[in-house]
Amino acid sequence: MPIATQKFVKHTAPEPDDAAYAIDAAKPSSDFPYEHKSVQVNDAQIAYVDEGDGDPIVFLHGAPESSYIWRNIMPFLQPHGRIIAPDLIGHGLSSKPDVDYKFRDYVKYLDGFFEALDLKGLTLVLHDWGSVLGLYYAARNPDNIRGVAMMEALCAPFYPILDSQEAVKRKGKAGAVNHYKLYKTDEGWDLAVNQNLFIEQVLMLHAHRKLSQREYDTYRDPFRKAEWRKPLYMWAREVGLDGDRPFTDQAMQEYNQWLLDKDIPTLDIYVSPGEVSEEYDVRWRVEHLKNHDTAFVGTGLHFVQEDQPEATARAIADWYRRNLSPNPNVWPTDAQP
């Protein structure tokens, strides 16, 4: 059962560009307009947002993120259903249990979370490693899934990476393969844990827009101590190369097959140039998946929700309205005819 609510620390330090942004209505908000609830799952407390009524719309983040990355997306979906956004173990406001933080550990805790909340008839909104977790859950529980919206998703045609020598020949993919290889070395620990590279560089370099100090500080909070950074080190290591992560590879193969077989609505959000999911990845899925839609939302890199929050939110909300909403006349604005 849920217990006491929690909140992110509210970072309010003035920004050098606050005055310039004061008249810029397009600037994404750094505020998080929700409180977290908490539920016991195994030996951990999972913090999560849970607002509204209706069929559950579940938002799953990746690394080095938390539910905070969905702050400008969820309000557009709230008119359509019950929005739920957990912080994965080791992330956000959730516990940091003493586990290996391998992919199978996240699977166990996320399965437990869904069971604890008794969630039925899910629509999944997925990003990065959240796509691996969410799609693997969908492949194992197809009768409990109504739809899937995803962005920067680790799936076919590039994942799993069973032949890294062939993979580096793919347009734009050599950097990703070399990144994964680096974190399978001793140097990877120093970069991820001692230097906090994922927060101090990856987050900065893989967002097209400049994040504010307030936003960076919220992302930093769960990883301010070196001993809290093991999840970030492990995420990069859990991508399989040449068969060295059989559990992850098998999960990816299972959900790739589910994507090919499914007939429920799915949505691919993509940006230009993108990183994990480039336009030709999206094109491949359009050509191979049934009942599959796409939405181009503008210029961006990996953190789509930070680069193009409103366009992303509107694309998902409109796809949901047309395909899944019990009332397709509900729009995310109060616009009058």
PyMOL commands that set and color helices and strands:
alter all, ss='L'
color gray80, all
select helices_A, chain A and resi 18-21+67-70+74-77+103-117+129-140+142-144+164-167+174-182+186-194+197-205+213-223+226-228+230-237+246-261+279-288+304-307+309-323
alter helices_A, ss='H'
color red, helices_A
select strands_A, chain A and resi 2-6+36-41+44-51+56-60+82-86+122-128+145-153+266-273+292-300
alter strands_A, ss='S'
color yellow, strands_A
deselect
rebuild
show_as cartoon
